[in-house]
């Protein structure tokens, strides 16, 4: 299919809330290279003057349209209401776009745009594809029986059942989505996330940056991501006192922000770690890419993880990785590939053993880095776009056959 696709996402650079914005941008730009005309409908940060469609621009060959939205509330109950208003605005803006353009398919990313994406596909009579990057069920360890989690879970369930095709980022997620939404596992297609090593460019003086966090003789352990319970950073903090006692001269660095931040800082204080590390808060990509370069290892201790992009980025940046043996991380760091180490998910003591092993064995770190530098090339965005394009083609052919049958 070389037609026109409308992709909906609640974030798109320069509006970045997490990894979703980067995923959608890289996918959209790679689809353009495949010959697909791609429009993206997202939101502005509210700073752009104008009407409902607050801004239009072309970036990397992608036609980007934005609805103007106020900053989203941190309270989850109010956030759900905010998402509903954003979907109303997106649907109105999408209908205006559809008066000027002909779309062959609508592709929505996660529950945050599901209402607008499904309604628009219904309006236009075109296929609807959804990519499920994570679930509320997974984020809350199955506790989705009460609002607002129950509301989000219901939206995700309708989304998964309504979509003409469901894309997930790992085989783990395919089974998870089929199980909790009671759909045929065969309806979910596994297409992994990608990484572009050429974009993981550090900035500034790396030696000077490292000296801000560690002395030359000290080793630096990096934790990156949203500071929420399911990311498991509490496990890494529990593991560190024993590691520091046994290995000595070890410091840690936490980069990110989130609802669990205050509790993690309090935990570090209780464990006597306040003088052994730094909580950086939210950081931009340029700093993040530099942190991967200066760290001696990166730990991804997630309790729930659909994929594990941080692990992939760390490996692509030459930073050895230790990940939890859980979820999609098992596929990013598979057994037998020798690209990283895994610890028993949820087991802080075992994590400490693995951190110590990697810190004291320089030859092992070097081997992992060398193997990982080749391994990450499998996660190529052009290949990911080609596979996504294949789903679009299949749906277009199916729609054409149905039209011919009705004729």
N, C-alpha and C positions, 0 to 999 in steps of 0.2 A: 504494500500500500504506500503510494507516494503522495497521499492526500494531506489533509490538514487536521491536526490533532489539537485539542484544548486540554492542557494539564492544569489542574487546580491544586494549589498547595498553600498552606497558611503562612509559609515563610519561603522567601527566595532572596538571595543576596541583592542588595546589602542588608536586608532584614534577615537576621540569622538568630534563631533561638537554640539551635542544636544541629545535629548532623543531617536532618531532613533537608535543609536548605541546600547544602552542598550536594546531596544525592540528586535532588531534582534538577539542579543546574547542570551537573555533569551528564545526567541522562538526557536532558533536553538538548544540550549542545551536541551530544553524540548522535542523537536521532536526526538532527539537522544534517549532519555529515552523511547520514544514510539516505538522504533525499526527502525526508519528511518535513513538511512545513509545520512548525511548532509555535503555538501561542501558549503562554503561561499566564494564568490569572492568579494573583497573589494579593498581598496587602502592602500598603505603605506603612511607615511608622507614625502616620498622622501629621507629618510636618509638611506634606505636599499640598499646596493650595489647588483648588479646582472643584470639579463636580464629583459625581459618584465614582467614575473611573478616573482616579486621581492622577495617574501618570501613565504614559506609554513610551516605551523605548525599545530599541533592539540591542541585545547583548549577546555576543557570540552566535549571531544568526538567529537567536530566539526572540520572538516578539513578546515583550513582557508588558502586561497590563496590571494596574494595581488599584484596589479599592482603598479608600482612606479609612483607617480605623484608629480609635484611641488606644492608648496603651492597655494591655490586657491585665485584669486584676489577678492578684496572687491567690486570693481565696478561691478554692475550687468550685464552691457553689455559684459564686458570681461569675467565674470563668466559663462555666457551662452556659449561662445566660448570654455572656459576651460572644461565645462561639455561635450561638443561634442567630444573633444579630449580624455577625460577620457573614454567615451563610446567606442570610437574606440579602445583604448588600452584594455578595458575590454573584448570587443568582440573577439579581437585577442587572448587574454589569455584564454578566455572561450573555444574557438575552439581548442586550444592546449590541454586543460584539457579533452575535449570531445573525443579527439583521444585516450586517455588513459583510459577513464571511460565511462560507459553508464549511461546517465541521463534519468530519467523517467518524470521529470517535472522541469520547470524553474519558480522561484518565485522572482520577482523584487519588490523593495520597493521605491515608489514614482517616479516622473518624472526624477530624476537625473540619473537613470540607465535604463530608459524605452527603449531607442533605442537599447542598447546592449541586454537586456533581450528578447525583442520581436524578434530581428533578430536571436538570438541563438535558441529560441524555433522553429522558422521557419526552421532553418537549420536542426535541429534534428527531427522535426516532432513530438514534444511533447507538452503537454498543457503548457500554460503560465498563471500564476497567478500574479496579481498585488495587493499590499496593498497600498491604497491611504491614507496617514496619514494627509495630508492637501492639499489645493489647492491655486493656485495663485489668483484665483477669490476671495477666502475668505480672503487671506492675504491682498489684496488691495481693499477690499470692492466693488468688481465688476469692478474696473477700469483696464480692461485687453485689451483695444482696441488699444494700442500703444506699440511698442517694448520698452524694452524687455519682458514686462509682456505678450504681445500678443503671443510671441514666446513660452514662457513657457506654457501658457494656451493651445496653439495648441498641444504641446507635450502631455500634460495631457489628452486632449480630445481624441487624437489618442490612447493613452495608455488605457483609460477606455473602448473604443470601441473595441480595438483589443483583449484585455485579454479574456481568456476563463472563468476566474472567477475574481471578484473584491471583495476585503476585505476592509471594513472600520471599524473604531474604535467606532462608535456610531450610533444610529438611526438618530440623527441629520445629520451626515455626509452622511448616505445613501440617505436621501432626497435631500441633497445639491448636491451630485455628480450626482444623476439621473437628477436633474433639470438643472444644468449648462452644462452637457455633453450630455443631451438628450438621456439617455439610460433608459431601463426598470429598475425601482427600484428593481424588483425582482432579477436582476443580481448581486446586491451588497449584500454581506453577512456581518452582523454585528458581529464582534468578538472584544471585548474590549481589551484595553491594560491591562497589569498586573502589580503587585507589589509583591516583595518578602521582607517582613518585616525583615527577617534574614540578608539581605544585607544592610539594612539602619543603619549600625553600626557607631556610633559617634567615634571620635578619640580624644585623649588628655584629658586635664583637662577642663571639660565643665564650671566649675565655673570661671576659669581663662579666658576662651574665652568670656564668657558673660560679664565679667568685662571690657573687651576691648570696649564694645559698650554701656553698660548701667550700671548705679549704681544699687545697690540692691533694692532700693525703686522705681526704674523706670520700666515701662513696655515696652517690645520690640515688634514692629510690623515688620514682615518679608515679603519682596517681592522678589520673585525668578523667574528667567527666562531670555530669550533673551530680550534685551532692544530694542524692536521694537514697532511701534505704535499700532499694533493690540493686543498687550498684555495688553494695558490699564493702564500702570503704572502712566500715567499722571492723571488719575482719582483718584488714591490713594493719590498722592501728593496734588491734589486739596482738598481732604477730610481732610487731616491731620491738617492743621492750626486750624480748628474749633474743632477737637477732642482734640488737645493739650490745647486749650484755656479752654475747658469745663472739661476735665479730669485731665490735668496736669501730669507732670512726665511721658511723653510718648516719646519714641525714635523710629526711624525707621531704617531699614537696607535693602539696595538694593543689591542683589547678582546676577550678570550677566553682560553681555556686549552686544553691538549691535549698530545698526545704529542710534538709538534714544537716545543714552546715553548722548551726549553733550546737547541735548535739554532738557532732564530730569534734568540734573544738573543745567542748566540755569533756568528752571522752579522752582526748589527747592530754588534757590537763590532769585528769584522774590517774592516767597511766604514767604520769611523769615525763611526758614527751614534749612539753611546751618548748623546751630549749633545744629540741633535736630536729625541728622542722619548721616549715612555713606553709600557711594557708594563703594562697595567692588571690583567691576569688576568681571572678570571671576574667578570662583573657581572650585576646583576639588570635586569629590564626597565625599571624606572624610570630607572636611570642610562643604559641603552642609548638609550632614547627621547630623553633629554636630549643625548646625544652626537651624535645625528643633527642636532639643532638647532644645535649650536655649531660643527660641522665645515664647512669650506669645500668639501669634496668627499669622497665615499666611493669607495673602490676595491675592486672584487670581482674578484680576479685568478685565479679558480679554474682548475685544470687539468681537474678533473672536477666538474660541477655539474648535477644533474638538473633544477633549477629556478632558484633564485636569490632566495630570500626576502629576504635582506639588501638586495639591490638594490631590491626592491619596497618594503620598509619605508623605505629611505633616500629614495626618490623621493616616497613618501607623506608624508614628514616635511619635504619642502622642501630636501633635500640633494642637490646634483648628483652624478651617478654615472658612473663609468667601469667597464666590465665586460669580461671576456675574451670574445672571439668564439668561444665554445665551448658545447656542450651546451645545456641549457635556458636559459642566459643570453641566447642569441640570440632566444628567444621573449619573454623579459621586457623586453629592450631591443632591439626589432626595428629593422632598417634602415628608414629613411624615416619613423619616428614622431617623430624629433627630441626624444626624452625622455631620452637619455643618450648617452654616447660608448662605442665599443667599440675594443679593441686586439687585435692578432693574438695569439691564445692562446699562451702560453709564451714570448713575445718581450718580455723586460724592456726592451730599448732602445726598442721602439715604445710600450710602456706609459709610459716616461719622457716621450716626445714628447707623448702625449695628456694626461698630468698637467700638463705645462708649458702646453699649449694652454689647458686649462681654468682654470688658476690665473691666467694673464695676461689672460684675456678675461672680464671681469665681465658684459658684455652677453650672451655665450654662456651663462654660468651662469644668468643670469636667465631666458633663453628656455627652457632645459631645465627649470628648475623650474616655470615657468608651464605648459608642455605636459604635464609629468609629473603635475601636480596633477589634471588631468582624466583622463589616461590610466589612472591606478591605479584609478579607479572601475570599470573593467571587471572587476576581480578581486574581485567582490562575493560574500560568503559565502552569502547567500540564493540567489544564482544557482548557486553551486557545490553547495549542498545540494539544490536542485531537480534538478540533473543527476544527483547521486548517488541521490536518491530515484527518479529515472526508471529507474536500473539495478535498484534493489530491486524496483520494480513489474514490470519485464520478467521478472526471475527468478521472482517470485511467480506471474505468469501462466503461465510455462513449467512451474513445479512443479505448478500446478493442472491444466494440460493433461495432464501425465504421469500424475497421479493419476487423472484421468478415463479415460485410456486403459487404465490397469491395471484400473479398475473395470469 
